[in-house]
């Protein structure tokens, strides 16, 4: 997801969208990611964290996951999902 994550981040100049990358590839990275997620108030997204290679869209107001993007989706589909989530949250 690295290249598409970086591409989507560059394309979104919306100040209401925050991109945070969590490294879940080893135990140390997962422990750090969990602490960072707790700081953002979204620690419960780790219910999704059974694998790597996905993006979770989280509503900034409710702190709830609204959609999960993964490598099987096209970049266009991911863009549409990000825009829709931003509209729903008022970003």
C-alpha positions in Angstrom: 0.0 0.0 0.0 3.0 2.3 0.3 3.0 3.9 -3.2 -0.8 4.3 -3.4 -0.9 5.6 0.2 1.7 8.3 -0.7 -0.1 9.1 -4.0 -3.4 9.6 -2.3 -1.8 11.7 0.4 -0.2 14.0 -2.2 -3.5 14.3 -4.1 -5.5 15.3 -1.1 -4.8 18.9 -0.1 -7.9 18.9 2.1 -6.8 20.2 5.6 -9.7 18.1 7.0 -8.0 14.9 6.0 -5.1 13.5 8.1 -3.1 10.6 6.9 -1.3 8.5 9.5 0.7 5.4 8.6 0.9 2.6 11.1 3.6 0.0 10.6 2.2 -3.4 11.7 4.9 -5.5 10.1 6.5 -6.5 13.5 5.6 -6.4 17.2 7.5 -3.2 17.9 5.9 -1.3 15.1 2.5 -2.6 16.1 3.0 -1.5 19.7 4.1 2.0 18.6 1.2 2.2 16.2 -1.3 1.3 18.9 0.0 4.1 21.1 -0.2 6.6 18.3 -3.7 5.5 17.5 -4.7 5.9 21.1 -3.4 9.5 20.9 -5.6 10.2 18.0 -8.5 8.5 19.8 -8.9 5.7 17.3 -7.3 2.8 19.1 -10.3 0.6 18.3 -9.3 0.5 14.7 -6.8 -2.1 15.7 -9.7 -4.6 15.5 -9.0 -4.4 11.8 -5.3 -4.8 12.2 -4.9 -8.5 11.6 -2.9 -7.9 8.4 -1.0 -5.2 6.6 -1.7 -3.6 3.3 -4.9 -1.7 4.0 -6.2 1.8 4.8 -8.9 2.5 7.3 -10.9 5.7 6.8 -12.0 7.1 10.2 -14.6 9.7 10.8 -12.8 12.5 12.7 -15.9 13.4 14.8 -17.1 9.9 15.8 -13.6 8.2 15.7 -15.3 5.2 14.0 -14.1 3.4 11.0 -16.3 4.2 8.0 -14.5 2.2 5.3 -11.5 0.0 4.7 -9.5 0.3 1.5 -7.2 -2.5 0.4 -4.9 -3.4 -2.4 -7.7 -5.1 -4.4 -9.3 -1.7 -5.0 -8.3 0.6 -7.9 -6.8 4.0 -7.1 -9.9 5.7 -8.5 -12.2 3.6 -6.2 -10.0 4.6 -3.2 -10.2 8.3 -4.2 -14.0 8.1 -4.4 -14.2 6.5 -1.0 -11.9 9.2 0.6 -14.0 12.0 -1.0 -17.3 10.4 0.2 -15.9 9.9 3.8 -14.7 13.5 3.9 -18.1 14.8 2.7 -19.9 12.7 5.4 -17.7 14.0 8.1 -18.0 17.6 6.9 -14.3 17.9 6.2 
